[in-house]
Amino acid sequence: MSTRTLIAPAVLAKRKGKAVYWTVFALVVGGFSLVFLGPLYWLVSSGFKDTQEVIQTPPTLAPHSFTPENYSRAWDVMDLSTLLFNTLYYAFGALAFQLVLDVAAAYSLSKLRPVLGKAILGMMLATLMIPATVLVVPQYLTVLDVPIVERNLLNSPWAIWLPSVTNAFNIFLLKRFFDSIPQELLDAASMDGAGPMRTLRSIVLPISRPILGVVSIFAVVGVWKDFLWPMLTLPDPAKQTLNVGIYSLSNGVPVNVLIAALTIASIPTLLIFLIFQRNIMSGLTAGGLKG
């Protein structure tokens, strides 16, 4: 059975058809690369320019006045070491809570099959249709005075960690992967005397590393790139995240130093993507087929 393509194999075999194909292919790939990598190149290169060159019109393609000390100034002036530590602390705390609670929720919905499990999953997925900005006010009022315990969580890491746990998308991804695990494996473990927790720990989690890696990346990046919620719940400058801290300290800072700080703030997430991009794709497609 032959594979259907946009260009017939007979046309592609000719010299003219092959030339047209590769020309169009190069233009499309080059155009998309320019759209996606252009802003990133401008961000990095502008950090090496002086103030006058950054704001001049038209902008220069490459820095004429190469000033790499902008990055060291940004690190010292904006206290990026403290902001970076705060962000890592919040991100990996949220990761720990998501791995424990979201995995437990997905495993119970997939394999333990509780009463009204489908209805619970449907209500979880329905929350994905609600814009995040709509939930800002009720979430803020909740962390301002937590029901039952009556505690104010502002300026505490719990204000970041607790809302991040309720991630319906991650629970859905985990459930889809757990659904693809053959039931025979779990039945064999049950016949050997393993309970649900032992089965989860010894069988399900070891073969779920791809999707756990994807959920981990989403959890860390989600906290790292968030701006509005940390700005509302962490007004103390000593406890702010990287994005909020850079915004708060931007007044009076030269624009080239500010751009250098933004470049530094972008590096960790870019490295995470470049290192784990294969894991992201394999994890997202791992639960697509059963067997």
C-alpha positions as CSV (number, residue, x, y, z in Angstrom):
1,M,0.0,0.0,0.0
2,S,1.6,3.3,-1.1
3,T,1.6,6.4,1.0
4,R,-0.3,9.4,-0.3
5,T,1.6,12.6,-0.5
6,L,1.0,16.2,-1.7
7,I,3.4,15.6,-4.6
8,A,3.1,12.6,-6.8
9,P,6.3,10.4,-6.8
10,A,6.5,10.7,-10.6
11,V,6.7,14.5,-10.3
12,L,9.1,14.4,-7.4
13,A,11.4,12.1,-9.4
14,K,11.9,14.8,-12.0
15,R,14.7,17.4,-11.6
16,K,12.3,20.3,-11.9
17,G,9.8,18.8,-9.4
18,K,12.6,18.0,-6.9
19,A,13.9,21.6,-7.2
20,V,10.5,23.1,-6.6
21,Y,9.9,20.8,-3.6
22,W,13.2,21.6,-1.9
23,T,12.8,25.3,-2.6
24,V,9.3,25.4,-1.0
25,F,10.5,23.3,1.9
26,A,13.5,25.6,2.6
27,L,11.3,28.7,2.5
28,V,8.7,27.2,4.8
29,V,11.3,25.9,7.3
30,G,13.3,29.1,7.1
31,G,10.2,31.3,7.6
32,F,9.0,29.4,10.7
33,S,12.5,29.3,12.1
34,L,12.7,33.1,11.7
35,V,9.4,33.6,13.4
36,F,10.2,31.4,16.4
37,L,13.9,32.1,16.8
38,G,13.9,35.8,15.7
39,P,12.6,37.1,19.1
40,L,14.9,34.9,21.0
41,Y,17.9,36.1,19.0
42,W,16.9,39.7,19.5
43,L,16.6,39.1,23.3
44,V,20.0,37.6,23.6
45,S,21.8,40.0,21.3
46,S,20.2,43.1,22.9
47,G,21.7,42.1,26.2
48,F,25.1,42.7,24.7
49,K,24.3,46.2,23.4
50,D,24.7,49.5,25.1
51,T,21.7,51.7,26.0
52,Q,21.8,53.9,22.9
53,E,22.1,50.9,20.5
54,V,19.2,49.1,22.1
55,I,16.7,51.9,21.6
56,Q,17.9,53.2,18.2
57,T,15.7,53.0,15.1
58,P,16.1,51.0,13.0
59,P,17.6,48.3,15.3
60,T,21.0,46.8,14.5
61,L,21.1,43.1,13.6
62,A,24.3,42.4,15.6
63,P,25.6,44.4,18.5
64,H,28.2,47.0,17.4
65,S,29.1,47.9,21.0
66,F,29.7,44.5,22.6
67,T,29.2,44.9,26.4
68,P,28.9,41.5,28.0
69,E,29.1,43.1,31.5
70,N,25.4,43.9,31.1
71,Y,24.7,40.3,32.3
72,S,26.9,40.6,35.4
73,R,25.3,44.0,36.2
74,A,21.8,42.5,35.9
75,W,22.8,39.6,38.2
76,D,24.0,42.0,40.9
77,V,21.6,44.9,40.5
78,M,18.5,42.8,40.4
79,D,19.6,40.2,42.9
80,L,18.9,37.4,40.5
81,S,20.5,34.8,42.8
82,T,17.8,35.3,45.4
83,L,15.0,35.4,42.9
84,L,16.3,32.3,41.2
85,F,16.5,30.4,44.5
86,N,12.9,31.5,45.3
87,T,11.6,30.3,41.9
88,L,13.4,27.0,42.2
89,Y,12.0,26.5,45.6
90,Y,8.4,27.2,44.5
91,A,8.7,25.2,41.3
92,F,10.1,22.0,42.8
93,G,7.7,22.2,45.8
94,A,4.8,22.4,43.3
95,L,6.4,19.5,41.4
96,A,6.5,17.3,44.5
97,F,2.8,17.9,45.4
98,Q,1.7,17.3,41.8
99,L,3.6,14.0,41.5
100,V,2.1,12.7,44.7
101,L,-1.5,13.9,44.4
102,D,-2.0,13.9,40.7
103,V,-0.5,10.5,40.3
104,A,-2.8,9.2,43.1
105,A,-5.9,10.8,41.5
106,A,-5.1,9.5,38.0
107,Y,-4.3,6.0,39.3
108,S,-7.5,5.7,41.2
109,L,-9.6,6.9,38.3
110,S,-7.8,4.6,35.9
111,K,-7.3,1.4,37.8
112,L,-9.3,1.5,41.0
113,R,-12.4,2.8,39.2
114,P,-14.3,4.5,42.1
115,V,-18.0,5.2,42.1
116,L,-18.8,8.1,39.9
117,G,-15.3,8.1,38.6
118,K,-16.3,9.1,35.1
119,A,-18.4,12.0,36.4
120,I,-15.5,13.2,38.5
121,L,-13.1,13.0,35.5
122,G,-15.7,14.9,33.4
123,M,-16.0,17.7,36.0
124,M,-12.2,17.9,36.1
125,L,-11.9,18.2,32.4
126,A,-14.7,20.8,32.4
127,T,-12.5,23.1,34.4
128,L,-10.1,23.3,31.4
129,M,-12.8,25.2,29.6
130,I,-12.8,28.0,32.2
131,P,-10.3,30.8,31.5
132,A,-7.6,31.0,34.2
133,T,-8.2,34.7,34.8
134,V,-11.8,34.0,35.9
135,L,-10.5,31.9,38.8
136,V,-8.0,34.5,40.1
137,V,-10.5,36.3,42.4
138,P,-12.0,33.2,44.1
139,Q,-8.5,31.6,44.5
140,Y,-7.1,34.8,46.0
141,L,-10.0,35.1,48.5
142,T,-9.4,31.4,49.4
143,V,-5.7,31.8,50.1
144,L,-6.5,35.1,51.9
145,D,-8.6,33.2,54.4
146,V,-8.5,29.5,54.0
147,P,-11.8,27.9,55.0
148,I,-11.9,25.7,58.1
149,V,-8.3,26.3,59.1
150,E,-8.8,30.1,58.8
151,R,-5.2,30.9,57.9
152,N,-3.8,33.6,55.6
153,L,-1.4,32.0,53.1
154,L,-0.1,35.2,51.5
155,N,3.7,35.5,51.3
156,S,4.0,31.8,51.9
157,P,4.9,29.0,49.5
158,W,1.6,27.3,50.1
159,A,-0.1,30.1,48.1
160,I,1.9,28.8,45.1
161,W,1.8,25.1,45.8
162,L,-1.8,24.5,46.6
163,P,-3.4,26.0,43.5
164,S,-0.9,24.2,41.3
165,V,-1.9,20.8,42.5
166,T,-5.4,21.1,40.9
167,N,-4.1,20.5,37.4
168,A,-6.8,18.6,35.4
169,F,-4.6,18.4,32.3
170,N,-1.8,16.6,34.1
171,I,-4.3,14.2,35.7
172,F,-5.8,13.5,32.3
173,L,-2.4,12.8,30.8
174,L,-1.5,10.4,33.6
175,K,-4.8,8.6,33.4
176,R,-4.4,8.1,29.7
177,F,-1.0,6.6,30.2
178,F,-2.2,4.4,33.1
179,D,-5.1,3.2,30.9
180,S,-2.6,1.9,28.4
181,I,-0.9,-0.3,31.0
182,P,-2.1,-3.9,30.4
183,Q,-4.4,-5.1,33.1
184,E,-2.7,-8.5,33.1
185,L,0.3,-7.0,34.8
186,L,-1.8,-5.6,37.7
187,D,-3.8,-8.9,37.9
188,A,-0.5,-10.8,38.2
189,A,0.7,-8.5,41.0
190,S,-2.6,-8.9,42.8
191,M,-2.4,-12.7,42.6
192,D,1.1,-12.5,44.2
193,G,-0.4,-10.6,47.1
194,A,0.4,-7.0,46.2
195,G,-2.1,-4.4,47.2
196,P,-3.0,-1.3,45.2
197,M,-0.2,0.8,46.8
198,R,2.4,-1.9,46.2
199,T,1.3,-2.3,42.6
200,L,1.5,1.4,42.1
201,R,5.0,1.7,43.6
202,S,6.5,-1.5,42.1
203,I,4.9,-1.8,38.7
204,V,3.0,1.3,37.5
205,L,5.5,4.0,38.5
206,P,8.6,2.3,37.0
207,I,7.0,2.0,33.6
208,S,5.5,5.4,33.8
209,R,8.8,7.4,33.6
210,P,8.1,9.0,30.2
211,I,4.8,10.6,31.3
212,L,6.1,11.4,34.8
213,G,8.9,13.3,33.0
214,V,6.4,15.3,31.0
215,V,4.3,16.1,34.0
216,S,7.4,17.2,35.9
217,I,8.4,19.5,33.1
218,F,4.9,21.0,32.8
219,A,4.8,21.6,36.6
220,V,8.2,23.3,36.8
221,V,7.6,25.5,33.7
222,G,4.1,26.4,34.8
223,V,5.4,27.9,38.1
224,W,8.4,29.4,36.4
225,K,6.5,31.4,33.7
226,D,3.6,32.4,35.9
227,F,3.4,36.1,36.7
228,L,0.0,37.3,37.8
229,W,-0.6,34.8,40.6
230,P,2.8,35.3,42.3
231,M,2.5,39.0,42.0
232,L,-0.8,38.9,43.9
233,T,0.1,36.4,46.5
234,L,3.8,37.2,47.2
235,P,4.0,41.0,47.8
236,D,7.1,40.7,50.0
237,P,10.1,41.5,47.7
238,A,12.3,39.0,49.5
239,K,9.9,36.1,48.6
240,Q,9.1,37.0,45.0
241,T,9.7,34.8,42.0
242,L,12.0,35.6,39.1
243,N,9.5,37.2,36.8
244,V,7.8,39.3,39.5
245,G,11.1,40.4,41.0
246,I,12.5,41.6,37.7
247,Y,9.3,43.5,37.1
248,S,9.4,45.1,40.6
249,L,13.0,46.1,40.3
250,S,12.8,47.4,36.7
251,N,12.3,51.0,37.6
252,G,15.5,53.0,37.0
253,V,17.3,50.0,35.5
254,P,18.8,50.6,32.0
255,V,16.9,48.8,29.3
256,N,19.9,46.8,28.1
257,V,20.5,45.5,31.7
258,L,16.8,44.7,32.0
259,I,16.9,42.7,28.8
260,A,20.0,40.9,30.1
261,A,18.1,40.0,33.2
262,L,15.2,38.7,31.1
263,T,17.6,36.6,29.1
264,I,19.0,35.0,32.3
265,A,15.5,34.3,33.5
266,S,14.7,32.5,30.2
267,I,17.8,30.3,30.1
268,P,16.6,27.5,32.6
269,T,13.3,26.8,30.8
270,L,15.0,26.7,27.4
271,L,17.6,24.3,28.8
272,I,14.9,22.1,30.2
273,F,13.2,22.0,26.8
274,L,16.4,21.3,24.8
275,I,17.4,18.5,27.2
276,F,14.1,16.8,27.5
277,Q,12.4,17.5,24.2
278,R,12.4,13.8,23.2
279,N,10.9,12.8,26.6
280,I,8.2,15.4,26.0
281,M,7.1,14.0,22.7
282,S,7.4,10.3,23.8
283,G,5.5,11.0,27.0
284,L,2.7,12.8,25.2
285,T,2.2,10.0,22.7
286,A,2.9,7.0,25.0
287,G,-0.7,6.7,26.1
288,G,-2.2,7.0,22.6
289,L,-2.3,3.3,21.9
290,K,-3.1,0.4,24.1
291,G,-1.1,-2.8,24.3
